C-alpha cells in the first residue's frame, strides 16, 4: 500500500496538537495585524487573536507563498509516496488554483482537490480520505469522489458586525444602522462561496432560523456529518448543540473557529454545518 500524506492549510481550523494526533500535515497561513505579518500558531497564538479582535484591531489574512507550499511538498515526498492536499475553497482563496497548477510538475505524486470546502469540514473530509486510502482507493479516485459528491452547507451567524466592518466587508454606515436596528445577518457557505441568506432582528431568532436552514430538505440525517462551530462562544454553542441533536436525532460534532476564519467573522460567531458522507461508486484501483 502506498504511503500517502494528507495535507490542508490552517483555514481548516486545526491546532498543532490536533494535527499531530490525526497525522495531518498543515500549511500555516500568514496573518497581518497593523502591517506586521505573523504565522498562525507559530508566532501568534489563538488567545492573541481573540484579544486583538476584542480590542477592535483589523486582522487580514493572505495565502501562503506557493514556494513555501512546494517546499513542504518536496519535504513530504522524501517520507511519503504521494501527497493528497485539500486546500481552502477555490471561491475564498487563490491557494487552491495556484496549488493545482503547481502540482502538474510533480508527475502525479501530488493530488490537489478542486476544493469547495472550508473550516473544520476539511478535517472531516481528510479523515474520510484516509479511510478510503486504507480500502485501496487511489488519490485520483478520492479526488473525483470529493469533487463530484462533496457537499458542504453551513450557516454562519456573527455575534456582531465589528470584524466585518473593520475588514471592509460592510461599510461603517451599514454596520452602524444594523447595530441600531439590532439586525443580525445569516451567511451561507454553499458551493464554496459565502453569501447572505437572511437578516433578522434578534440573535435568538438568528440561531433558530440558522438551525432550521441547515436542516431544510434533509430526508436522512445519517447521510451527513453534522457540526456546530463557535468562535470563543462555547456557552451558546453548548445550548445550541443540544437543540441540534434533538432536532436531528444524530450526534453533532462540536469544535471552534481558529485564527484564520475568526479574523474574518469575528469573536462570538456561531455556525451550523453539514457535509455529505462520500460513498464509493466503483471498486478501488489499488488492491493493497
BALOBA-1460 file (C-alpha; in Angstrom, 3 decimals):
// residues 288
<rec num="1" residu="x" x="0.000" y="0.000" z="0.000"/>
<rec num="2" residu="x" x="1.289" y="3.457" z="-0.890"/>
<rec num="3" residu="x" x="2.228" y="5.784" z="1.931"/>
<rec num="4" residu="x" x="0.103" y="8.923" z="1.430"/>
<rec num="5" residu="x" x="0.476" y="12.222" z="3.307"/>
<rec num="6" residu="x" x="-2.778" y="14.117" z="3.860"/>
<rec num="7" residu="x" x="-2.413" y="17.884" z="3.825"/>
<rec num="8" residu="x" x="-4.527" y="21.004" z="4.425"/>
<rec num="9" residu="x" x="-3.948" y="24.652" z="5.271"/>
<rec num="10" residu="x" x="-4.777" y="26.342" z="8.546"/>
<rec num="11" residu="x" x="-8.130" y="27.631" z="7.257"/>
<rec num="12" residu="x" x="-9.201" y="24.110" z="8.256"/>
<rec num="13" residu="x" x="-9.254" y="25.326" z="11.887"/>
<rec num="14" residu="x" x="-6.860" y="22.724" z="13.256"/>
<rec num="15" residu="x" x="-4.408" y="23.233" z="16.075"/>
<rec num="16" residu="x" x="-0.863" y="21.875" z="16.112"/>
<rec num="17" residu="x" x="-1.846" y="19.335" z="18.748"/>
<rec num="18" residu="x" x="-4.874" y="18.068" z="16.815"/>
<rec num="19" residu="x" x="-2.904" y="17.903" z="13.567"/>
<rec num="20" residu="x" x="-0.236" y="15.778" z="15.241"/>
<rec num="21" residu="x" x="-2.819" y="13.467" z="16.813"/>
<rec num="22" residu="x" x="-4.624" y="12.985" z="13.474"/>
<rec num="23" residu="x" x="-1.400" y="12.747" z="11.425"/>
<rec num="24" residu="x" x="-2.500" y="15.642" z="9.196"/>
<rec num="25" residu="x" x="0.114" y="17.992" z="7.763"/>
<rec num="26" residu="x" x="-0.768" y="21.698" z="7.775"/>
<rec num="27" residu="x" x="0.416" y="24.709" z="5.777"/>
<rec num="28" residu="x" x="0.176" y="27.588" z="8.260"/>
<rec num="29" residu="x" x="-1.256" y="30.759" z="6.684"/>
<rec num="30" residu="x" x="0.018" y="34.305" z="7.307"/>
<rec num="31" residu="x" x="-1.924" y="36.906" z="9.292"/>
<rec num="32" residu="x" x="-1.328" y="40.651" z="9.091"/>
<rec num="33" residu="x" x="-2.011" y="42.846" z="12.111"/>
<rec num="34" residu="x" x="-1.289" y="46.554" z="11.658"/>
<rec num="35" residu="x" x="1.198" y="45.864" z="8.829"/>
<rec num="36" residu="x" x="3.060" y="43.218" z="10.799"/>
<rec num="37" residu="x" x="2.945" y="39.645" z="9.460"/>
<rec num="38" residu="x" x="2.587" y="36.614" z="11.719"/>
<rec num="39" residu="x" x="2.296" y="32.892" z="11.017"/>
<rec num="40" residu="x" x="-0.721" y="31.439" z="12.774"/>
<rec num="41" residu="x" x="0.232" y="29.060" z="15.612"/>
<rec num="42" residu="x" x="3.921" y="29.784" z="15.037"/>
<rec num="43" residu="x" x="4.476" y="33.338" z="16.293"/>
<rec num="44" residu="x" x="0.939" y="34.368" z="17.229"/>
<rec num="45" residu="x" x="-1.494" y="32.389" z="19.355"/>
<rec num="46" residu="x" x="-5.239" y="31.830" z="19.261"/>
<rec num="47" residu="x" x="-5.520" y="33.805" z="22.501"/>
<rec num="48" residu="x" x="-3.626" y="36.747" z="20.947"/>
<rec num="49" residu="x" x="-6.037" y="36.820" z="18.003"/>
<rec num="50" residu="x" x="-9.100" y="36.751" z="20.263"/>
<rec num="51" residu="x" x="-7.689" y="39.592" z="22.370"/>
<rec num="52" residu="x" x="-6.827" y="41.704" z="19.319"/>
<rec num="53" residu="x" x="-10.253" y="41.196" z="17.756"/>
<rec num="54" residu="x" x="-11.944" y="42.189" z="21.010"/>
<rec num="55" residu="x" x="-9.767" y="45.322" z="21.013"/>
<rec num="56" residu="x" x="-11.145" y="46.150" z="17.555"/>
<rec num="57" residu="x" x="-7.910" y="45.619" z="15.641"/>
<rec num="58" residu="x" x="-8.082" y="44.802" z="11.934"/>
<rec num="59" residu="x" x="-6.607" y="41.416" z="11.089"/>
<rec num="60" residu="x" x="-6.120" y="40.369" z="7.482"/>
<rec num="61" residu="x" x="-5.163" y="37.013" z="6.020"/>
<rec num="62" residu="x" x="-3.213" y="36.142" z="2.917"/>
<rec num="63" residu="x" x="-2.406" y="32.945" z="1.066"/>
<rec num="64" residu="x" x="0.937" y="31.256" z="1.761"/>
<rec num="65" residu="x" x="3.607" y="31.806" z="-0.918"/>
<rec num="66" residu="x" x="3.470" y="28.970" z="-3.448"/>
<rec num="67" residu="x" x="7.224" y="28.469" z="-2.976"/>
<rec num="68" residu="x" x="6.613" y="27.575" z="0.674"/>
<rec num="69" residu="x" x="3.839" y="25.203" z="-0.339"/>
<rec num="70" residu="x" x="6.007" y="23.348" z="-2.858"/>
<rec num="71" residu="x" x="8.924" y="23.272" z="-0.405"/>
<rec num="72" residu="x" x="6.682" y="21.396" z="2.035"/>
<rec num="73" residu="x" x="5.594" y="19.028" z="-0.752"/>
<rec num="74" residu="x" x="9.216" y="18.231" z="-1.544"/>
<rec num="75" residu="x" x="9.960" y="17.615" z="2.103"/>
<rec num="76" residu="x" x="6.963" y="15.304" z="2.481"/>
<rec num="77" residu="x" x="7.865" y="13.373" z="-0.665"/>
<rec num="78" residu="x" x="11.110" y="12.296" z="0.989"/>
<rec num="79" residu="x" x="8.943" y="10.389" z="3.503"/>
<rec num="80" residu="x" x="5.773" y="9.557" z="1.521"/>
<rec num="81" residu="x" x="4.954" y="8.146" z="-1.901"/>
<rec num="82" residu="x" x="2.195" y="10.673" z="-2.598"/>
<rec num="83" residu="x" x="0.501" y="13.770" z="-1.185"/>
<rec num="84" residu="x" x="-3.252" y="14.412" z="-1.021"/>
<rec num="85" residu="x" x="-3.928" y="18.136" z="-0.489"/>
<rec num="86" residu="x" x="-7.363" y="19.564" z="0.344"/>
<rec num="87" residu="x" x="-6.991" y="23.387" z="0.455"/>
<rec num="88" residu="x" x="-9.414" y="26.153" z="1.359"/>
<rec num="89" residu="x" x="-12.243" y="26.630" z="-1.165"/>
<rec num="90" residu="x" x="-11.258" y="27.992" z="-4.561"/>
<rec num="91" residu="x" x="-14.004" y="30.620" z="-4.096"/>
<rec num="92" residu="x" x="-12.350" y="32.004" z="-0.954"/>
<rec num="93" residu="x" x="-8.630" y="31.844" z="-1.733"/>
<rec num="94" residu="x" x="-6.245" y="31.716" z="-4.676"/>
<rec num="95" residu="x" x="-4.261" y="28.991" z="-2.899"/>
<rec num="96" residu="x" x="-6.366" y="26.226" z="-4.468"/>
<rec num="97" residu="x" x="-5.869" y="27.348" z="-8.080"/>
<rec num="98" residu="x" x="-2.154" y="28.000" z="-7.563"/>
<rec num="99" residu="x" x="-1.630" y="24.612" z="-5.950"/>
<rec num="100" residu="x" x="-3.452" y="22.792" z="-8.754"/>
<rec num="101" residu="x" x="-1.194" y="24.479" z="-11.304"/>
<rec num="102" residu="x" x="1.986" y="23.727" z="-9.316"/>
<rec num="103" residu="x" x="1.038" y="20.067" z="-8.783"/>
<rec num="104" residu="x" x="1.340" y="19.391" z="-12.530"/>
<rec num="105" residu="x" x="5.138" y="19.482" z="-12.114"/>
<rec num="106" residu="x" x="5.146" y="16.525" z="-9.708"/>
<rec num="107" residu="x" x="4.401" y="13.603" z="-12.056"/>
<rec num="108" residu="x" x="1.169" y="12.614" z="-10.320"/>
<rec num="109" residu="x" x="2.728" y="12.459" z="-6.870"/>
<rec num="110" residu="x" x="0.751" y="15.484" z="-5.610"/>
<rec num="111" residu="x" x="-3.049" y="15.431" z="-5.866"/>
<rec num="112" residu="x" x="-4.876" y="18.706" z="-5.164"/>
<rec num="113" residu="x" x="-8.658" y="18.696" z="-4.765"/>
<rec num="114" residu="x" x="-10.504" y="21.469" z="-6.600"/>
<rec num="115" residu="x" x="-11.966" y="22.427" z="-3.259"/>
<rec num="116" residu="x" x="-15.343" y="23.839" z="-2.208"/>
<rec num="117" residu="x" x="-14.607" y="23.238" z="1.472"/>
<rec num="118" residu="x" x="-13.665" y="25.451" z="4.410"/>
<rec num="119" residu="x" x="-13.105" y="25.298" z="8.154"/>
<rec num="120" residu="x" x="-13.467" y="22.082" z="10.167"/>
<rec num="121" residu="x" x="-15.258" y="20.153" z="7.353"/>
<rec num="122" residu="x" x="-11.854" y="19.927" z="5.644"/>
<rec num="123" residu="x" x="-10.619" y="17.810" z="8.550"/>
<rec num="124" residu="x" x="-13.643" y="15.525" z="8.344"/>
<rec num="125" residu="x" x="-13.064" y="15.095" z="4.603"/>
<rec num="126" residu="x" x="-9.398" y="14.232" z="5.147"/>
<rec num="127" residu="x" x="-10.403" y="11.610" z="7.703"/>
<rec num="128" residu="x" x="-12.762" y="10.140" z="5.076"/>
<rec num="129" residu="x" x="-9.904" y="10.237" z="2.557"/>
<rec num="130" residu="x" x="-7.588" y="8.262" z="4.825"/>
<rec num="131" residu="x" x="-10.216" y="5.531" z="5.306"/>
<rec num="132" residu="x" x="-10.664" y="5.315" z="1.536"/>
<rec num="133" residu="x" x="-6.899" y="5.038" z="1.002"/>
<rec num="134" residu="x" x="-6.830" y="2.173" z="3.515"/>
<rec num="135" residu="x" x="-9.518" y="0.431" z="1.439"/>
<rec num="136" residu="x" x="-7.281" y="0.690" z="-1.635"/>
<rec num="137" residu="x" x="-8.737" y="3.740" z="-3.371"/>
<rec num="138" residu="x" x="-6.197" y="5.908" z="-5.179"/>
<rec num="139" residu="x" x="-5.653" y="9.642" z="-4.663"/>
<rec num="140" residu="x" x="-7.178" y="10.247" z="-8.091"/>
<rec num="141" residu="x" x="-10.306" y="8.280" z="-7.204"/>
<rec num="142" residu="x" x="-10.756" y="10.070" z="-3.884"/>
<rec num="143" residu="x" x="-10.255" y="13.456" z="-5.546"/>
<rec num="144" residu="x" x="-13.014" y="12.598" z="-8.034"/>
<rec num="145" residu="x" x="-15.341" y="11.447" z="-5.236"/>
<rec num="146" residu="x" x="-14.802" y="14.660" z="-3.293"/>
<rec num="147" residu="x" x="-15.310" y="16.878" z="-6.327"/>
<rec num="148" residu="x" x="-18.458" y="15.035" z="-7.506"/>
<rec num="149" residu="x" x="-20.109" y="14.096" z="-4.208"/>
<rec num="150" residu="x" x="-18.621" y="16.547" z="-1.734"/>
<rec num="151" residu="x" x="-21.211" y="18.923" z="-0.355"/>
<rec num="152" residu="x" x="-20.690" y="21.485" z="2.395"/>
<rec num="153" residu="x" x="-23.557" y="23.649" z="3.579"/>
<rec num="154" residu="x" x="-23.280" y="25.922" z="6.580"/>
<rec num="155" residu="x" x="-24.957" y="28.921" z="8.170"/>
<rec num="156" residu="x" x="-22.687" y="31.467" z="9.896"/>
<rec num="157" residu="x" x="-24.131" y="33.894" z="12.433"/>
<rec num="158" residu="x" x="-21.761" y="36.675" z="13.590"/>
<rec num="159" residu="x" x="-22.478" y="37.946" z="17.097"/>
<rec num="160" residu="x" x="-21.836" y="41.495" z="15.868"/>
<rec num="161" residu="x" x="-20.606" y="43.271" z="12.736"/>
<rec num="162" residu="x" x="-17.428" y="44.852" z="14.114"/>
<rec num="163" residu="x" x="-14.978" y="42.488" z="12.438"/>
<rec num="164" residu="x" x="-16.874" y="42.517" z="9.143"/>
<rec num="165" residu="x" x="-16.791" y="46.326" z="9.237"/>
<rec num="166" residu="x" x="-13.084" y="46.521" z="10.153"/>
<rec num="167" residu="x" x="-12.233" y="44.125" z="7.341"/>
<rec num="168" residu="x" x="-14.082" y="46.257" z="4.809"/>
<rec num="169" residu="x" x="-16.745" y="43.627" z="4.121"/>
<rec num="170" residu="x" x="-19.543" y="46.012" z="5.087"/>
<rec num="171" residu="x" x="-19.485" y="49.800" z="5.304"/>
<rec num="172" residu="x" x="-19.280" y="51.621" z="8.661"/>
<rec num="173" residu="x" x="-22.652" y="53.219" z="7.903"/>
<rec num="174" residu="x" x="-24.293" y="49.857" z="7.242"/>
<rec num="175" residu="x" x="-22.755" y="48.419" z="10.421"/>
<rec num="176" residu="x" x="-23.980" y="51.378" z="12.474"/>
<rec num="177" residu="x" x="-27.510" y="51.073" z="11.069"/>
<rec num="178" residu="x" x="-27.564" y="47.325" z="11.663"/>
<rec num="179" residu="x" x="-26.399" y="47.863" z="15.235"/>
<rec num="180" residu="x" x="-29.053" y="50.498" z="15.827"/>
<rec num="181" residu="x" x="-31.799" y="48.239" z="14.459"/>
<rec num="182" residu="x" x="-30.312" y="45.130" z="16.138"/>
<rec num="183" residu="x" x="-30.050" y="43.358" z="12.783"/>
<rec num="184" residu="x" x="-28.140" y="40.081" z="12.616"/>
<rec num="185" residu="x" x="-27.130" y="38.617" z="9.241"/>
<rec num="186" residu="x" x="-27.194" y="34.902" z="8.443"/>
<rec num="187" residu="x" x="-24.437" y="33.980" z="5.990"/>
<rec num="188" residu="x" x="-24.321" y="30.761" z="3.962"/>
<rec num="189" residu="x" x="-21.353" y="28.716" z="2.828"/>
<rec num="190" residu="x" x="-22.541" y="26.801" z="-0.234"/>
<rec num="191" residu="x" x="-20.569" y="25.568" z="-3.244"/>
<rec num="192" residu="x" x="-17.515" y="27.055" z="-1.574"/>
<rec num="193" residu="x" x="-18.686" y="30.674" z="-1.509"/>
<rec num="194" residu="x" x="-20.176" y="32.929" z="1.147"/>
<rec num="195" residu="x" x="-23.479" y="34.740" z="0.550"/>
<rec num="196" residu="x" x="-26.137" y="36.470" z="2.637"/>
<rec num="197" residu="x" x="-29.012" y="34.106" z="3.489"/>
<rec num="198" residu="x" x="-31.220" y="36.396" z="5.601"/>
<rec num="199" residu="x" x="-31.248" y="39.274" z="8.080"/>
<rec num="200" residu="x" x="-33.230" y="39.089" z="11.308"/>
<rec num="201" residu="x" x="-33.842" y="41.379" z="14.257"/>
<rec num="202" residu="x" x="-32.581" y="39.332" z="17.228"/>
<rec num="203" residu="x" x="-29.703" y="36.941" z="17.848"/>
<rec num="204" residu="x" x="-32.000" y="34.235" z="19.251"/>
<rec num="205" residu="x" x="-34.137" y="34.395" z="16.107"/>
<rec num="206" residu="x" x="-30.964" y="34.185" z="14.008"/>
<rec num="207" residu="x" x="-29.951" y="30.980" z="15.810"/>
<rec num="208" residu="x" x="-33.397" y="29.414" z="15.304"/>
<rec num="209" residu="x" x="-33.518" y="30.343" z="11.617"/>
<rec num="210" residu="x" x="-29.933" y="29.184" z="11.071"/>
<rec num="211" residu="x" x="-30.658" y="25.797" z="12.621"/>
<rec num="212" residu="x" x="-33.791" y="25.403" z="10.508"/>
<rec num="213" residu="x" x="-31.922" y="26.415" z="7.342"/>
<rec num="214" residu="x" x="-29.121" y="23.871" z="7.728"/>
<rec num="215" residu="x" x="-31.651" y="21.049" z="8.251"/>
<rec num="216" residu="x" x="-34.031" y="22.124" z="5.469"/>
<rec num="217" residu="x" x="-34.715" y="19.492" z="2.797"/>
<rec num="218" residu="x" x="-32.740" y="16.725" z="4.518"/>
<rec num="219" residu="x" x="-34.525" y="13.359" z="4.353"/>
<rec num="220" residu="x" x="-31.939" y="11.227" z="6.142"/>
<rec num="221" residu="x" x="-29.686" y="12.977" z="8.649"/>
<rec num="222" residu="x" x="-27.405" y="9.918" z="8.780"/>
<rec num="223" residu="x" x="-26.230" y="10.654" z="5.223"/>
<rec num="224" residu="x" x="-24.308" y="13.641" z="6.624"/>
<rec num="225" residu="x" x="-21.788" y="14.602" z="9.272"/>
<rec num="226" residu="x" x="-23.180" y="17.471" z="11.370"/>
<rec num="227" residu="x" x="-21.310" y="20.112" z="13.328"/>
<rec num="228" residu="x" x="-21.594" y="23.284" z="15.331"/>
<rec num="229" residu="x" x="-18.616" y="25.645" z="15.409"/>
<rec num="230" residu="x" x="-18.082" y="28.654" z="17.642"/>
<rec num="231" residu="x" x="-15.586" y="31.500" z="17.871"/>
<rec num="232" residu="x" x="-14.917" y="31.765" z="21.617"/>
<rec num="233" residu="x" x="-18.639" y="31.350" z="22.325"/>
<rec num="234" residu="x" x="-18.867" y="27.905" z="23.896"/>
<rec num="235" residu="x" x="-21.777" y="28.677" z="26.242"/>
<rec num="236" residu="x" x="-24.086" y="29.435" z="23.304"/>
<rec num="237" residu="x" x="-22.635" y="26.509" z="21.352"/>
<rec num="238" residu="x" x="-23.345" y="24.069" z="24.199"/>
<rec num="239" residu="x" x="-27.020" y="25.005" z="24.328"/>
<rec num="240" residu="x" x="-27.455" y="25.024" z="20.557"/>
<rec num="241" residu="x" x="-25.670" y="21.671" z="20.149"/>
<rec num="242" residu="x" x="-28.323" y="20.061" z="22.351"/>
<rec num="243" residu="x" x="-31.112" y="21.632" z="20.305"/>
<rec num="244" residu="x" x="-29.500" y="20.494" z="17.071"/>
<rec num="245" residu="x" x="-29.040" y="16.895" z="18.229"/>
<rec num="246" residu="x" x="-32.622" y="16.719" z="19.465"/>
<rec num="247" residu="x" x="-33.941" y="18.036" z="16.144"/>
<rec num="248" residu="x" x="-31.773" y="15.736" z="14.005"/>
<rec num="249" residu="x" x="-31.693" y="12.571" z="16.088"/>
<rec num="250" residu="x" x="-27.983" y="12.075" z="15.316"/>
<rec num="251" residu="x" x="-24.732" y="13.169" z="17.028"/>
<rec num="252" residu="x" x="-23.402" y="16.663" z="16.304"/>
<rec num="253" residu="x" x="-19.670" y="17.361" z="16.462"/>
<rec num="254" residu="x" x="-18.623" y="20.497" z="18.317"/>
<rec num="255" residu="x" x="-15.491" y="22.470" z="17.546"/>
<rec num="256" residu="x" x="-14.098" y="26.009" z="17.384"/>
<rec num="257" residu="x" x="-13.167" y="28.565" z="14.757"/>
<rec num="258" residu="x" x="-9.487" y="29.332" z="14.909"/>
<rec num="259" residu="x" x="-7.465" y="32.379" z="13.906"/>
<rec num="260" residu="x" x="-7.790" y="32.370" z="10.098"/>
<rec num="261" residu="x" x="-11.576" y="32.093" z="9.898"/>
<rec num="262" residu="x" x="-12.259" y="34.043" z="13.099"/>
<rec num="263" residu="x" x="-10.297" y="37.033" z="11.774"/>
<rec num="264" residu="x" x="-12.984" y="37.313" z="9.058"/>
<rec num="265" residu="x" x="-16.158" y="36.506" z="11.027"/>
<rec num="266" residu="x" x="-15.296" y="37.887" z="14.467"/>
<rec num="267" residu="x" x="-15.377" y="36.621" z="18.033"/>
<rec num="268" residu="x" x="-18.746" y="35.187" z="19.083"/>
<rec num="269" residu="x" x="-19.696" y="33.736" z="15.696"/>
<rec num="270" residu="x" x="-21.752" y="30.530" z="15.656"/>
<rec num="271" residu="x" x="-22.013" y="28.210" z="12.646"/>
<rec num="272" residu="x" x="-24.280" y="25.252" z="11.947"/>
<rec num="273" residu="x" x="-22.952" y="22.925" z="9.249"/>
<rec num="274" residu="x" x="-23.239" y="19.628" z="7.451"/>
<rec num="275" residu="x" x="-21.162" y="17.673" z="4.917"/>
<rec num="276" residu="x" x="-22.400" y="14.750" z="2.855"/>
<rec num="277" residu="x" x="-20.659" y="11.450" z="3.523"/>
<rec num="278" residu="x" x="-18.821" y="10.212" z="0.437"/>
<rec num="279" residu="x" x="-19.951" y="6.821" z="-0.889"/>
<rec num="280" residu="x" x="-17.642" y="4.992" z="-3.347"/>
<rec num="281" residu="x" x="-19.285" y="4.307" z="-6.703"/>
<rec num="282" residu="x" x="-16.573" y="1.990" z="-8.079"/>
<rec num="283" residu="x" x="-14.037" y="-0.552" z="-6.932"/>
<rec num="284" residu="x" x="-10.651" y="0.589" z="-5.594"/>
<rec num="285" residu="x" x="-7.830" y="0.796" z="-8.131"/>
<rec num="286" residu="x" x="-5.208" y="-0.429" z="-5.695"/>
<rec num="287" residu="x" x="-5.733" y="-3.790" z="-4.053"/>
<rec num="288" residu="x" x="-3.242" y="-3.153" z="-1.269"/>
